[in-house]
Amino acid sequence: METHEYKVNLDWQYARLGRLSSADLTETIEVATPPEFRKGMPGIWSPEHLLVAAVSSCFMTTFLAIAENSKLNFEDFNCRAIGKLEQVDNKLLISEIKLFPQVLLNHEGDMEKAQRVLQKTEQACLITNSVKSKVTMEPKVQLSIQVYD
């Protein structure tokens, strides 16, 4: 694959608030210090949230690509993610990100394939491979319950 660049602009607004934008995108995102820090702002995306979101959203898009290539038919996918901020060696860092992907299947015969796709996704996610945080996964694969009248 060839090299790509992803350009982002950040403009400070006031206090601890900034606005992220990109010439490649139509929407902007407000970003601020999280409320756990001095002068933090509640209710606004923080760099910490964005890092966890980057890992989770990359996991999803990687899963979708691998599922398509593997011809895995599924009804739904979601992924809850938790990033752990702590002090390690006198530095604050997101030391761990836990992913909780859930895949909803229509056919019991796809259970093993779904587990394999999740494992491949965990290994192939480029954002996970780019961060030094420990990223773990606790997947859940379920069958859809179909009710017929």
Secondary structure, DSSP 4 states (H G I P E B T S, - for coil): --------EEEEEETTEEEEE-TT-S--EEEE--TTSTT--TTSB-HHHHHHHHHHHHHHHHHHHHHHHTT---SEEEEEEEEEEEEETTEEEEEEEEEEEEEEES-GGGHHHHHHHHHHHHHH-HHHHH--SEEEE--EEEEPPP---
